[in-house]
Amino acid sequence: MSRTYTTVQGDMWDSIAFAQLGGVQHTDKLMRANPRYLGYYTFPAGVALTLPEVEDREAGTPPPWKQVVG
C-alpha cells in the first residue's frame, strides 16, 4: 500500500526525503515517484506526494558522509 505525504508551505524535496524516508539519499526516489511535481523546488501547502518504498540500511552502517575512506 502506498503512503502519501501532504506538503506544508516551504517543504523541499530533500527535506521531505529526510523527514519521511529517513535520509536525503532517497530524494531521487521521491522525485521519480512524483514526476508531475518536478517543476517545484519549494512546495506550496497541500500537495499530496506518493512516498516510495525504501530499503532500510543495515543496522550499524553509517551514512556515506560518516564513512572513513582508507
C-alpha positions as CSV (number, residue, x, y, z in Angstrom):
1,M,0.0,0.0,0.0
2,S,1.3,3.4,-0.9
3,R,1.9,6.0,1.7
4,T,1.4,9.7,1.0
5,Y,2.7,12.9,2.4
6,T,0.8,16.3,2.2
7,T,3.2,19.2,1.9
8,V,3.3,22.2,4.1
9,Q,4.4,25.6,2.7
10,G,8.2,25.7,2.2
11,D,8.8,21.9,2.0
12,M,11.6,20.9,-0.4
13,W,12.4,17.6,-1.9
14,D,15.4,16.9,0.2
15,S,13.7,17.9,3.5
16,I,10.7,15.6,2.7
17,A,13.0,12.7,1.9
18,F,15.0,13.2,5.1
19,A,11.9,13.5,7.3
20,Q,9.6,11.0,5.7
21,L,12.0,8.4,4.2
22,G,15.0,8.5,6.6
23,G,17.6,10.4,4.6
24,V,18.4,12.8,1.7
25,Q,19.8,9.9,-0.2
26,H,16.2,9.0,-1.0
27,T,15.5,12.3,-2.7
28,D,15.8,10.9,-6.2
29,K,13.4,8.0,-5.4
30,L,10.9,10.6,-4.1
31,M,11.2,12.7,-7.2
32,R,10.8,9.6,-9.5
33,A,7.7,8.6,-7.6
34,N,6.2,12.1,-8.2
35,P,7.2,13.2,-11.7
36,R,4.2,15.6,-12.2
37,Y,5.7,17.8,-9.4
38,L,9.2,18.1,-10.7
39,G,8.6,21.8,-11.5
40,Y,8.6,22.6,-7.8
41,Y,11.7,23.4,-5.9
42,T,9.8,24.7,-2.8
43,F,6.4,23.3,-2.4
44,P,3.2,25.2,-1.5
45,A,0.9,23.7,1.2
46,G,-1.5,20.9,0.2
47,V,0.4,18.9,-2.5
48,A,-0.1,15.1,-1.9
49,L,3.1,13.2,-2.7
50,T,3.5,9.5,-3.0
51,L,6.2,8.1,-0.7
52,P,8.2,5.3,-2.4
53,E,9.3,2.2,-0.5
54,V,12.9,2.4,0.6
55,E,15.2,-0.3,1.8
56,D,16.4,0.0,5.4
57,R,20.1,0.5,5.7
58,E,21.9,-2.3,7.6
59,A,22.0,-1.5,11.3
60,G,25.3,-0.1,12.3
61,T,26.2,1.1,8.8
62,P,27.0,4.8,9.0
63,P,25.7,7.1,6.3
64,P,28.1,7.8,3.4
65,W,29.3,11.1,4.7
66,K,30.4,9.5,8.0
67,Q,32.2,6.5,6.5
68,V,36.0,6.6,6.7
69,V,37.8,6.2,3.4
70,G,41.2,4.5,3.9
